[in-house]
Structure formats: structure tokens, C-alpha cells
Amino acid sequence: MLQAGVRAGGVGFRVITRAPFSLTHLGGFPSPYVPLDLVLEALRRAEEPVDWLVMPRLEQPEVSVDCLTGPDSRIRLAVGRTKNGRRRGFTLHEQWLGPARRIAEGFGLHYLSNIQFRMFGDRPVLMDVNTRPAGGLHQLSLCGVNAPWAAVRLALGEDPGEVVPPFLGQDYTVVSGPRPVRPVSLPQQRTEETEPLPAVPVEPLGASAPQAAVGARPR
């Protein structure tokens, strides 16, 4: 996997693959996967130094630890949000929170920050450090925690103390668009047999009332 050394968010993220370039890469939406031979050819043709971050493939789950650290470099809040495919959840496991605390306190990441980990084999490794609030910070509300308000109080000098989630929210799944969660219900159909409706009698044409001639004077 590689990313540009200077980037915004996930812009420029690519996964290098040994699969040859084929029509699969040209169908549908653009993919982050790029064949190795094309990457090497681009490097050979580059006319300026390349600033890339290259890392081995890191497996799921991805754990984003939201941290709140005071100006005294003492952490007040640390909660992990797990991502495994489309499934989301929360964790307080020390294998994630312990390293995040040491990073936030050791580097003085004051106020809200986000530290991300993934798995390399059977051990978690550091993937990214964001010295800003995460875009998914609002999800902590599912754990009964209002992290933005705690940060505001801390910035105003009202130390909230150690913020511990009263519970962990239920796991949930994200989707790319609206999906029906209930089967489509049809109106109840009649199953009993019904008698046919009676025929409507039709009068013969000769029995109809005579029409007045056009232009005749009424009596």
C-alpha cells in the first residue's frame, strides 16, 4: 500500500497488486488497486523525486481511537471505534487504547485527536495519527459520550476529569445507499370464491323514447 507523503485525508491511497492490468480495472468505478508493473514504470519515467509512504498490507479490523488530552498532556478520554468491512463497533481493549494513550500524552496531542491502528499478522501496528477530531467522532454518542462538549469544557478551563463511557454501543452496519429493512407488503388478496355480478338489462333500441326533430317548434 502507498500514499503520498503530503496528502489530505485518504487522497492518493493505492493498493499495489501483482494482478496484471485488465478490463477489470476499466469497468465500473475507479479502484484503488494498481498493478505493480505500472507503478514501476511510472517511477522509471518520473522526472522529479517521489515522496511516498509505502507500507505492507495491513489487515482488518481497523481501530480508530478517539482521544481527548488536556494542555497538561494528561489524557481524559480514549475510546476505540472498530471497522471491519461495513461492520462498525466500539472497544476499550488495552491493546489499542494503551499505545494511543502513550502517543497522545508523549507527543502532547492536546484536545481532540484520532490515532488509527490495523493488524499486521497477529499484532496491532500504528497506521496513522490525526492531530484533529475524527470525522466519525459523533459515533461516540452511541456510547453515551459527548466528546465535542467535553473538549469545549476542557478548552474553557472546566476540566471534565476522566471521561469513561457508561456503556458500549451496539455493533451496526453501514450501507452505501438506502436499503429496505422490511419485506415489501402487498395488500391482502381475496382467496374465497365470489358469485358473479348480475347482468345489467339492456333495452332494445326500438323501445327508446322518440327524439324531437331538429328545428321543430315545441308545443
Backbone as CSV, one residue per row, in Angstrom:
resi,resn,N_x,N_y,N_z,CA_x,CA_y,CA_z,C_x,C_y,C_z
1,MET,0.853,-1.181,0.000,0.000,0.000,0.000,0.894,1.238,0.000
2,LEU,0.429,2.289,-0.628,1.201,3.521,-0.666,0.269,4.719,-0.623
3,GLN,0.843,5.820,-0.117,0.166,7.107,-0.083,1.200,8.181,-0.328
4,ALA,0.729,9.324,-0.781,1.622,10.464,-0.931,2.075,10.942,0.443
5,GLY,3.327,11.384,0.533,3.838,11.853,1.811,3.089,13.056,2.338
6,VAL,2.669,13.938,1.439,1.859,15.108,1.799,0.512,14.928,1.113
7,ARG,-0.547,14.806,1.900,-1.852,14.493,1.337,-2.937,15.066,2.237
8,ALA,-4.159,14.982,1.766,-5.330,15.376,2.552,-6.221,14.162,2.685
9,GLY,-6.394,13.680,3.900,-7.240,12.521,4.135,-6.709,11.292,3.418
10,GLY,-7.611,10.582,2.739,-7.227,9.365,2.030,-6.915,9.589,0.565
11,VAL,-6.719,10.855,0.144,-6.422,11.145,-1.254,-5.071,10.538,-1.622
12,GLY,-5.024,9.812,-2.729,-3.777,9.210,-3.185,-3.498,7.832,-2.625
13,PHE,-4.420,7.276,-1.847,-4.208,5.941,-1.295,-4.344,4.893,-2.402
14,ARG,-3.365,3.998,-2.496,-3.376,2.951,-3.501,-2.928,1.630,-2.879
15,VAL,-3.433,0.551,-3.440,-3.032,-0.798,-3.045,-2.341,-1.426,-4.237
16,ILE,-1.066,-1.773,-4.081,-0.295,-2.362,-5.169,-0.611,-3.849,-5.248
17,THR,-0.902,-4.317,-6.445,-1.237,-5.713,-6.651,-0.382,-6.283,-7.779
18,ARG,-0.143,-7.578,-7.724,0.604,-8.251,-8.788,-0.300,-8.716,-9.929
19,ALA,-1.596,-8.527,-9.801,-2.515,-8.903,-10.873,-2.264,-8.019,-12.093
20,PRO,-2.212,-8.581,-13.298,-1.951,-7.763,-14.489,-3.108,-6.818,-14.783
21,PHE,-2.790,-5.755,-15.479,-3.817,-4.795,-15.864,-4.772,-5.458,-16.861
22,SER,-6.058,-5.280,-16.633,-7.055,-5.924,-17.479,-8.295,-5.046,-17.565
23,LEU,-9.304,-5.561,-18.269,-10.552,-4.813,-18.396,-11.246,-4.634,-17.055
24,THR,-10.889,-5.463,-16.083,-11.489,-5.314,-14.755,-11.187,-3.944,-14.178
25,HIS,-9.993,-3.400,-14.460,-9.617,-2.089,-13.944,-10.345,-0.956,-14.656
26,LEU,-10.936,-1.250,-15.819,-11.618,-0.219,-16.600,-13.130,-0.260,-16.458
27,GLY,-13.645,-1.275,-15.789,-15.087,-1.401,-15.628,-15.538,-0.859,-14.286
28,GLY,-16.698,-0.250,-14.276,-17.264,0.261,-13.033,-16.536,1.508,-12.540
29,PHE,-16.607,1.715,-11.233,-15.996,2.891,-10.626,-14.479,2.705,-10.498
30,PRO,-13.712,3.798,-10.439,-12.260,3.674,-10.271,-11.918,2.904,-9.001
31,SER,-10.866,2.099,-9.083,-10.460,1.243,-7.968,-9.137,1.728,-7.396
32,PRO,-8.895,1.545,-6.100,-7.599,1.926,-5.520,-6.480,0.944,-5.871
33,TYR,-6.817,-0.192,-6.489,-5.819,-1.200,-6.824,-5.080,-0.807,-8.107
34,VAL,-3.748,-0.918,-8.065,-2.927,-0.581,-9.216,-1.877,-1.677,-9.388
35,PRO,-1.680,-2.188,-10.639,-0.705,-3.254,-10.857,0.724,-2.791,-10.584
36,LEU,1.546,-3.712,-10.083,2.928,-3.400,-9.710,3.731,-2.917,-10.909
37,ASP,3.554,-3.549,-12.070,4.363,-3.158,-13.223,4.084,-1.724,-13.655
38,LEU,2.841,-1.261,-13.511,2.528,0.129,-13.856,3.164,1.098,-12.861
39,VAL,3.214,0.723,-11.591,3.861,1.573,-10.593,5.352,1.697,-10.887
40,LEU,6.007,0.581,-11.197,7.438,0.617,-11.502,7.717,1.443,-12.750
41,GLU,6.869,1.313,-13.765,7.060,2.092,-14.982,6.895,3.583,-14.717
42,ALA,5.926,3.949,-13.860,5.741,5.364,-13.510,6.950,5.902,-12.764
43,LEU,7.557,5.072,-11.906,8.754,5.507,-11.180,9.929,5.713,-12.134
44,ARG,10.063,4.842,-13.119,11.170,4.984,-14.071,11.032,6.261,-14.893
45,ARG,9.805,6.650,-15.188,9.583,7.828,-16.018,9.516,9.118,-15.208
46,ALA,9.528,9.020,-13.910,9.396,10.221,-13.072,10.600,11.133,-13.277
47,GLU,10.361,12.417,-13.446,11.423,13.399,-13.653,11.732,14.187,-12.392
48,GLU,11.086,13.844,-11.285,11.320,14.535,-10.023,11.254,13.529,-8.890
49,PRO,11.815,13.848,-7.736,11.796,12.905,-6.614,10.362,12.559,-6.206
50,VAL,10.169,11.320,-5.812,8.854,10.830,-5.412,8.790,10.753,-3.896
51,ASP,7.780,11.384,-3.333,7.584,11.389,-1.878,6.392,10.510,-1.559
52,TRP,6.647,9.253,-1.276,5.595,8.286,-0.994,5.811,7.646,0.364
53,LEU,4.710,7.247,0.969,4.740,6.379,2.143,4.338,4.979,1.684
54,VAL,5.257,4.031,1.803,4.996,2.665,1.369,4.960,1.769,2.597
55,MET,3.933,0.950,2.692,3.760,0.092,3.866,3.250,-1.271,3.426
56,PRO,3.465,-2.290,4.250,2.902,-3.605,3.918,1.382,-3.587,4.039
57,ARG,0.756,-4.591,3.486,-0.694,-4.703,3.575,-1.090,-4.971,5.019
58,LEU,-1.954,-4.143,5.546,-2.435,-4.285,6.920,-3.871,-4.784,6.882
59,GLU,-4.142,-5.801,7.672,-5.447,-6.440,7.654,-6.418,-5.759,8.622
60,GLN,-7.677,-6.121,8.498,-8.709,-5.650,9.414,-8.676,-6.501,10.688
61,PRO,-9.253,-5.953,11.778,-10.036,-4.714,11.844,-9.152,-3.478,11.913
62,GLU,-9.726,-2.367,11.492,-9.102,-1.062,11.695,-9.736,-0.440,12.930
63,VAL,-8.897,0.059,13.823,-9.386,0.641,15.071,-8.935,2.090,15.148
64,SER,-9.889,3.001,15.222,-9.630,4.431,15.378,-9.907,4.809,16.827
65,VAL,-8.877,5.234,17.528,-9.020,5.597,18.934,-9.180,7.110,19.025
66,ASP,-10.345,7.556,19.480,-10.592,8.985,19.701,-10.067,9.357,21.082
67,CYS,-9.192,10.363,21.115,-8.547,10.768,22.369,-8.867,12.226,22.678
68,LEU,-8.986,12.512,23.961,-9.105,13.883,24.456,-8.016,14.080,25.499
69,THR,-7.082,14.992,25.207,-5.922,15.229,26.064,-5.910,16.691,26.490
70,GLY,-5.641,16.927,27.746,-5.609,18.284,28.264,-4.302,18.993,27.955
71,PRO,-4.229,20.305,28.199,-2.987,21.048,27.975,-1.861,20.595,28.890
72,ASP,-2.184,19.816,29.917,-1.157,19.238,30.776,-0.641,17.910,30.237
73,SER,-1.046,17.559,28.997,-0.649,16.303,28.337,-1.112,15.075,29.110
74,ARG,-2.219,15.221,29.824,-2.814,14.073,30.523,-4.127,13.742,29.828
75,ILE,-4.279,12.490,29.456,-5.437,12.095,28.664,-6.681,12.027,29.535
76,ARG,-7.805,12.448,28.967,-9.084,12.424,29.681,-10.035,11.376,29.101
77,LEU,-9.896,11.084,27.795,-10.830,10.178,27.137,-10.084,9.381,26.075
78,ALA,-10.381,8.090,26.000,-9.845,7.229,24.948,-10.858,6.123,24.688
79,VAL,-11.446,6.130,23.504,-12.435,5.124,23.098,-12.101,4.689,21.682
80,GLY,-12.089,3.377,21.450,-11.792,2.853,20.128,-13.054,2.569,19.336
81,ARG,-13.023,2.907,18.055,-14.099,2.575,17.126,-13.556,1.573,16.113
82,THR,-14.176,0.421,16.022,-13.683,-0.646,15.159,-14.386,-0.611,13.810
83,LYS,-13.627,-0.967,12.764,-14.156,-1.063,11.403,-13.688,-2.397,10.834
84,ASN,-14.654,-3.209,10.449,-14.354,-4.497,9.834,-15.287,-4.665,8.644
85,GLY,-14.807,-4.275,7.465,-15.705,-4.210,6.319,-16.732,-3.109,6.536
86,ARG,-17.992,-3.446,6.395,-19.068,-2.484,6.639,-19.536,-2.499,8.092
87,ARG,-18.975,-3.372,8.891,-19.420,-3.505,10.278,-18.654,-2.531,11.169
88,ARG,-19.358,-1.871,12.055,-18.771,-0.898,12.969,-19.078,-1.303,14.414
89,GLY,-18.165,-0.948,15.306,-18.358,-1.273,16.714,-17.466,-0.404,17.575
90,PHE,-17.369,-0.739,18.850,-16.602,0.041,19.813,-15.802,-0.910,20.698
91,THR,-14.674,-0.411,21.222,-13.830,-1.248,22.061,-13.100,-0.394,23.093
92,LEU,-12.822,-1.003,24.232,-11.988,-0.410,25.286,-10.792,-1.310,25.579
93,HIS,-10.434,-2.173,24.625,-9.347,-3.117,24.826,-8.013,-2.363,24.902
94,GLU,-7.175,-2.753,25.860,-5.926,-2.047,26.096,-4.907,-2.239,24.981
95,GLN,-5.058,-3.264,24.144,-4.095,-3.420,23.054,-4.175,-2.269,22.068
96,TRP,-5.326,-1.561,22.065,-5.486,-0.375,21.230,-5.344,0.900,22.045
97,LEU,-5.996,0.941,23.203,-6.029,2.177,23.985,-4.684,2.478,24.630
98,GLY,-3.963,1.443,25.048,-2.668,1.665,25.696,-1.688,2.411,24.808
99,PRO,-1.402,1.920,23.586,-0.500,2.670,22.706,-1.017,4.053,22.341
100,ALA,-2.339,4.186,22.183,-2.895,5.501,21.839,-2.652,6.499,22.968
101,ARG,-2.816,6.066,24.208,-2.542,6.964,25.340,-1.085,7.414,25.347
102,ARG,-0.170,6.472,25.134,1.254,6.818,25.174,1.611,7.803,24.064
103,ILE,0.997,7.630,22.895,1.278,8.557,21.789,0.703,9.933,22.074
104,ALA,-0.567,9.987,22.511,-1.220,11.282,22.751,-0.525,12.047,23.866
105,GLU,-0.166,11.368,24.924,0.488,12.046,26.043,1.958,12.328,25.749
106,GLY,2.632,11.369,25.079,4.063,11.562,24.813,4.352,12.668,23.828
107,PHE,3.487,12.843,22.822,3.696,13.881,21.820,2.873,15.139,22.092
108,GLY,2.157,15.156,23.200,1.393,16.351,23.557,0.316,16.697,22.551
109,LEU,-0.475,15.699,22.157,-1.579,15.951,21.218,-2.762,16.506,22.003
110,HIS,-2.721,17.792,22.266,-3.717,18.413,23.136,-5.094,18.444,22.482
111,TYR,-6.093,18.294,23.333,-7.508,18.289,22.947,-7.803,17.076,22.059
112,LEU,-8.696,17.198,21.080,-9.166,16.010,20.364,-8.158,15.564,19.297
113,SER,-7.920,14.263,19.262,-7.062,13.661,18.246,-7.598,12.271,17.939
114,ASN,-7.055,11.669,16.891,-7.503,10.351,16.467,-6.288,9.546,16.026
115,ILE,-6.131,8.361,16.591,-4.969,7.512,16.325,-5.477,6.172,15.811
116,GLN,-4.970,5.748,14.650,-5.524,4.587,13.958,-4.524,3.434,13.938
117,PHE,-5.075,2.234,14.105,-4.278,1.010,14.098,-4.909,0.002,13.142
118,ARG,-4.054,-0.912,12.647,-4.521,-2.082,11.907,-3.682,-3.276,12.330
119,MET,-4.031,-4.422,11.795,-3.341,-5.651,12.162,-2.270,-5.994,11.130
120,PHE,-1.079,-6.312,11.619,-0.008,-6.856,10.789,0.303,-8.240,11.342
121,GLY,-0.280,-9.231,10.674,-0.205,-10.577,11.242,-1.137,-10.677,12.430
122,ASP,-0.577,-11.015,13.606,-1.401,-11.156,14.807,-1.159,-10.042,15.809
123,ARG,-0.566,-8.928,15.375,-0.325,-7.835,16.308,-0.763,-6.510,15.700
124,PRO,-1.281,-5.607,16.538,-1.702,-4.295,16.031,-0.500,-3.397,15.789
125,VAL,-0.564,-2.606,14.726,0.501,-1.659,14.408,-0.118,-0.290,14.140
126,LEU,0.681,0.729,14.358,0.234,2.104,14.136,0.125,2.381,12.650
127,MET,-1.000,2.950,12.229,-1.213,3.271,10.826,-1.224,4.766,10.576
128,ASP,-1.846,5.540,11.462,-1.991,6.967,11.196,-2.254,7.703,12.501
129,VAL,-1.797,8.955,12.558,-2.060,9.833,13.700,-2.641,11.128,13.159
130,ASN,-3.860,11.439,13.556,-4.528,12.672,13.143,-4.595,13.622,14.330
131,THR,-3.935,14.758,14.209,-3.934,15.738,15.303,-5.147,16.653,15.187
132,ARG,-6.287,16.043,14.991,-7.552,16.762,14.825,-8.684,15.811,15.190
133,PRO,-9.891,16.325,15.385,-11.029,15.423,15.623,-11.315,14.569,14.400
134,ALA,-11.725,13.341,14.621,-12.062,12.437,13.522,-13.427,12.784,12.956
135,GLY,-13.618,12.453,11.680,-14.914,12.692,11.053,-16.019,11.852,11.672
136,GLY,-15.667,10.699,12.247,-16.662,9.827,12.865,-16.800,10.010,14.360
137,LEU,-16.324,11.155,14.886,-16.366,11.377,16.333,-17.777,11.327,16.886
138,HIS,-18.760,11.733,16.078,-20.148,11.755,16.551,-20.657,10.362,16.915
139,GLN,-20.003,9.317,16.398,-20.460,7.966,16.675,-20.323,7.603,18.157
140,LEU,-19.480,8.324,18.886,-19.333,8.045,20.314,-20.604,8.359,21.093
141,SER,-21.535,9.066,20.466,-22.808,9.314,21.142,-23.551,8.010,21.397
142,LEU,-23.251,6.973,20.588,-23.869,5.667,20.811,-23.343,5.005,22.075
143,CYS,-22.254,5.544,22.623,-21.703,5.036,23.894,-22.039,5.958,25.056
144,GLY,-22.916,6.924,24.834,-23.291,7.843,25.901,-22.251,8.903,26.184
145,VAL,-21.390,9.233,25.215,-20.308,10.200,25.412,-20.481,11.351,24.427
146,ASN,-20.421,12.579,24.944,-20.445,13.784,24.112,-19.026,14.345,24.093
147,ALA,-18.191,13.788,23.224,-16.781,14.169,23.188,-16.566,15.637,22.796
148,PRO,-17.288,16.181,21.780,-17.072,17.600,21.454,-17.356,18.535,22.628
149,TRP,-18.420,18.255,23.381,-18.746,19.123,24.510,-17.695,18.991,25.608
150,ALA,-17.178,17.788,25.820,-16.109,17.609,26.811,-14.867,18.393,26.405
151,ALA,-14.576,18.433,25.102,-13.422,19.196,24.623,-13.633,20.699,24.811
152,VAL,-14.856,21.168,24.565,-15.151,22.590,24.757,-14.995,22.965,26.232
153,ARG,-15.530,22.133,27.111,-15.384,22.405,28.550,-13.915,22.455,28.956
154,LEU,-13.130,21.519,28.416,-11.708,21.488,28.752,-10.997,22.736,28.248
155,ALA,-11.352,23.201,27.034,-10.729,24.402,26.488,-11.104,25.657,27.276
156,LEU,-12.298,25.641,27.901,-12.747,26.793,28.695,-12.264,26.736,30.142
157,GLY,-11.470,25.741,30.458,-10.930,25.636,31.807,-11.777,24.821,32.757
158,GLU,-12.867,24.209,32.258,-13.715,23.355,33.092,-13.315,21.900,32.859
159,ASP,-12.361,21.436,33.632,-11.825,20.088,33.418,-12.917,19.048,33.671
160,PRO,-13.290,18.257,32.672,-14.340,17.253,32.881,-13.846,16.022,33.627
161,GLY,-12.532,15.944,33.895,-11.979,14.760,34.536,-11.923,13.595,33.556
162,GLU,-11.722,12.408,34.090,-11.674,11.231,33.228,-13.074,10.904,32.723
163,VAL,-13.207,10.829,31.418,-14.493,10.554,30.787,-14.507,9.073,30.396
164,VAL,-15.371,8.314,31.051,-15.478,6.876,30.803,-16.861,6.597,30.223
165,PRO,-16.953,5.911,29.097,-18.275,5.601,28.545,-19.084,4.754,29.525
166,PRO,-20.335,5.125,29.785,-21.157,4.302,30.682,-21.506,2.945,30.089
167,PHE,-21.394,2.812,28.765,-21.680,1.550,28.083,-21.061,1.639,26.691
168,LEU,-20.971,0.497,26.024,-20.510,0.457,24.644,-21.712,0.226,23.737
169,GLY,-21.818,1.014,22.698,-22.952,0.897,21.788,-22.952,-0.418,21.032
170,GLN,-24.108,-0.766,20.512,-24.245,-1.984,19.739,-23.509,-1.857,18.398
171,ASP,-23.023,-2.992,17.884,-22.435,-3.002,16.556,-23.505,-2.659,15.517
172,TYR,-23.083,-2.071,14.427,-24.016,-1.732,13.365,-23.294,-1.836,12.025
173,THR,-24.036,-1.721,10.949,-23.505,-1.862,9.600,-23.846,-0.623,8.794
174,VAL,-22.891,-0.156,8.016,-23.127,0.993,7.146,-23.394,0.494,5.737
175,VAL,-24.199,1.238,4.988,-24.535,0.904,3.607,-24.264,2.120,2.740
176,SER,-24.052,1.881,1.444,-23.746,2.970,0.519,-24.982,3.745,0.110
177,GLY,-26.165,3.189,0.334,-27.402,3.860,-0.029,-28.554,3.277,0.753
178,PRO,-29.731,3.874,0.673,-30.882,3.348,1.420,-31.200,1.913,1.005
179,ARG,-31.515,1.099,1.978,-31.891,-0.284,1.732,-33.155,-0.597,2.536
180,PRO,-34.122,-1.303,1.947,-35.314,-1.683,2.721,-34.938,-2.686,3.799
181,VAL,-35.443,-2.458,4.997,-35.160,-3.373,6.106,-36.337,-4.280,6.399
182,ARG,-37.460,-4.063,5.731,-38.626,-4.921,5.887,-39.065,-5.422,4.520
183,PRO,-39.616,-6.622,4.449,-40.106,-7.100,3.152,-41.265,-6.249,2.658
184,VAL,-41.363,-6.132,1.355,-42.443,-5.339,0.764,-43.762,-6.063,0.993
185,SER,-44.714,-5.374,1.601,-46.009,-5.982,1.909,-47.014,-5.621,0.828
186,LEU,-47.763,-6.610,0.367,-48.815,-6.401,-0.625,-50.177,-6.391,0.052
187,PRO,-51.138,-5.692,-0.526,-52.494,-5.733,0.058,-53.015,-7.164,0.099
188,GLN,-53.785,-7.448,1.124,-54.321,-8.798,1.267,-55.238,-9.127,0.092
189,GLN,-54.987,-10.275,-0.529,-55.762,-10.694,-1.688,-56.934,-11.568,-1.242
190,ARG,-58.048,-11.482,-2.035,-59.207,-12.329,-1.748,-58.919,-13.762,-2.178
191,THR,-59.187,-14.675,-1.301,-58.982,-16.087,-1.616,-60.300,-16.836,-1.780
192,GLU,-61.424,-16.317,-1.191,-62.698,-17.025,-1.294,-63.337,-16.758,-2.664
193,GLU,-64.131,-17.718,-3.111,-64.812,-17.569,-4.380,-66.032,-16.674,-4.218
194,THR,-66.235,-15.801,-5.162,-67.384,-14.880,-5.121,-68.289,-15.145,-6.319
195,GLU,-69.610,-14.922,-6.118,-70.567,-15.110,-7.201,-70.440,-13.975,-8.206
196,PRO,-70.622,-14.271,-9.488,-70.523,-13.206,-10.493,-71.647,-12.194,-10.324
197,LEU,-71.360,-10.962,-10.647,-72.363,-9.910,-10.550,-73.472,-10.149,-11.572
198,PRO,-74.735,-9.801,-11.246,-75.841,-9.998,-12.210,-75.671,-9.102,-13.422
199,ALA,-76.141,-9.580,-14.541,-76.033,-8.809,-15.775,-76.991,-7.630,-15.750
200,VAL,-76.595,-6.513,-16.320,-77.430,-5.312,-16.386,-78.331,-5.421,-17.612
201,PRO,-79.687,-5.364,-17.434,-80.585,-5.465,-18.599,-80.416,-4.287,-19.539
202,VAL,-80.453,-4.584,-20.824,-80.302,-3.544,-21.847,-81.595,-3.468,-22.658
203,GLU,-82.208,-2.297,-22.753,-83.439,-2.117,-23.503,-83.147,-2.123,-24.999
204,PRO,-84.079,-2.716,-25.801,-83.862,-2.687,-27.257,-83.952,-1.275,-27.794
205,LEU,-83.312,-1.067,-28.936,-83.256,0.278,-29.496,-84.635,0.814,-29.850
206,GLY,-85.561,-0.079,-30.291,-86.883,0.385,-30.695,-87.732,0.863,-29.544
207,ALA,-87.377,0.523,-28.332,-88.192,0.897,-27.185,-87.798,2.233,-26.609
208,SER,-86.794,2.867,-27.204,-86.355,4.145,-26.637,-87.342,5.237,-27.005
209,ALA,-87.367,6.311,-26.208,-88.299,7.420,-26.447,-87.940,8.159,-27.722
210,PRO,-88.980,8.625,-28.508,-88.672,9.331,-29.745,-87.991,10.656,-29.465
211,GLN,-87.053,10.997,-30.362,-86.340,12.231,-30.218,-87.039,13.343,-31.023
212,ALA,-87.031,14.526,-30.575,-87.626,15.664,-31.290,-86.809,15.973,-32.514
213,ALA,-87.522,16.316,-33.597,-86.808,16.633,-34.840,-86.025,17.923,-34.667
214,VAL,-84.953,17.990,-35.360,-84.115,19.180,-35.273,-84.846,20.355,-35.908
215,GLY,-84.931,21.424,-35.207,-85.569,22.620,-35.728,-87.078,22.651,-35.510
216,ALA,-87.675,21.590,-34.912,-89.125,21.604,-34.669,-89.443,22.526,-33.539
217,ARG,-90.638,23.199,-33.673,-91.074,24.125,-32.628,-91.725,23.352,-31.505
218,PRO,-91.373,23.616,-30.298,-92.018,22.934,-29.155,-93.460,23.377,-29.018
219,ARG,-94.318,22.428,-28.606,-95.732,22.735,-28.420,-96.010,23.263,-27.021
